[in-house]
């Protein structure tokens, strides 16, 4: 599993993934209001594809939303697909 860190700003934030010490991917989000953020972009470095990094990033966003009582939207096609397919995320995901 990747090591995920979060950098949350007032308007924008991101989750960064490192795998075996290297930058592996990033999930970027923007705050729509004080209770909802939109996942705008998810990117995994080419040589880390197929290791579940993207899904780990989305899972970290879901955990953050649950912990802080927030809702998620997703304009990023990858994140939206992951969230739509996983019924366990529908408590925080609003399409």
C-alpha positions, -999 to +999 in steps of 0.1 A: +000+000+000+011+035-007+020+061+019-006+088+016-003+124+030-028+152+028-024+189+023-057+207+029-060+244+020-088+269+023-099+265-013-079+235-027-062+204-013-046+172-024-036+137-013-002+127-024+010+091-026+045+077-022+054+041-030+087+027-020+100+063-013+090+077-048+062+101-057+036+078-071+004+099-076-018+127-065-055+134-060-065+171-062-097+185-049-114+218-045-138+230-018-173+238-032-186+250+002-177+243+038-192+208+037-184+196+002-153+190-019-150+180-055-123+156-066-111+173-098-080+152-108-064+120-100-030+110-115-007+081-110+028+080-124+031+056-154+055+031-137+031+028-107+000+020-127-017-013-117-006-011-081-039+003-067-024+038-060-054+056-076-078+037-055-058+043-024-060+080-031-097+079-035-101+058-003-081+084+016-105+111+004-134+090+015-119+084+050-112+122+053-148+130+043-162+105+068-140+116+097-149+153+092-185+149+082-180+161+046-195+152+013-177+144-020-184+151-056-162+140-084-156+156-118-125+134-122-137+104-143-115+079-125-126+090-090-162+092-101-161+056-115-145+043-083-170+060-061-200+050-082-190+013-082-184+011-045-218+012-026-200+016+007-189+052-003-224+064-010-228+078+025-203+106+015-205+106-023-231+126-041-231+122-078 
